[in-house]
């Protein structure tokens, strides 16, 4: 079901609300949606959103490079990856951070 939502968002260029695991660190900006094996390079659409994600990670992660739970509004991008993002499944453009927590809830499976 998740893959269908992502595919529709890419085709329509519309944002969807997606929950998942976010990791921030040197050369790492990963977002893995709940229930998906896809791991994206998180690409905030503005400096303010980037700062919000970093702040949440700094305050909530148990350790450097630790996962935090986020609910974001955004969409996967059809833009080709470059640099550090090349080892990921693509870009996920984050347009808003809706929620953040230090623990991944049990109903959010990360493969």
ChimeraX attribute file (.defattr): number of C-alpha atoms within 10 A of each C-alpha:
attribute: neighborCount
match mode: 1-to-1
recipient: residues
	/A:1	8
	/A:2	12
	/A:3	11
	/A:4	9
	/A:5	13
	/A:6	20
	/A:7	14
	/A:8	16
	/A:9	17
	/A:10	16
	/A:11	11
	/A:12	10
	/A:13	14
	/A:14	13
	/A:15	19
	/A:16	18
	/A:17	15
	/A:18	20
	/A:19	21
	/A:20	23
	/A:21	24
	/A:22	29
	/A:23	22
	/A:24	21
	/A:25	13
	/A:26	7
	/A:27	9
	/A:28	14
	/A:29	23
	/A:30	22
	/A:31	27
	/A:32	26
	/A:33	25
	/A:34	22
	/A:35	16
	/A:36	15
	/A:37	12
	/A:38	15
	/A:39	22
	/A:40	24
	/A:41	24
	/A:42	25
	/A:43	22
	/A:44	21
	/A:45	14
	/A:46	12
	/A:47	9
	/A:48	12
	/A:49	16
	/A:50	18
	/A:51	12
	/A:52	15
	/A:53	24
	/A:54	17
	/A:55	11
	/A:56	20
	/A:57	26
	/A:58	17
	/A:59	11
	/A:60	17
	/A:61	19
	/A:62	13
	/A:63	9
	/A:64	12
	/A:65	17
	/A:66	16
	/A:67	23
	/A:68	24
	/A:69	26
	/A:70	27
	/A:71	19
	/A:72	23
	/A:73	19
	/A:74	24
	/A:75	25
	/A:76	25
	/A:77	19
	/A:78	12
	/A:79	9
	/A:80	10
	/A:81	16
	/A:82	11
	/A:83	7
	/A:84	11
	/A:85	19
	/A:86	13
	/A:87	12
	/A:88	17
	/A:89	16
	/A:90	21
	/A:91	25
	/A:92	25
	/A:93	20
	/A:94	25
	/A:95	20
	/A:96	20
	/A:97	19
	/A:98	12
	/A:99	12
	/A:100	21
	/A:101	17
	/A:102	17
	/A:103	14
	/A:104	19
	/A:105	11
	/A:106	7
	/A:107	8
	/A:108	15
	/A:109	15
	/A:110	16
	/A:111	11
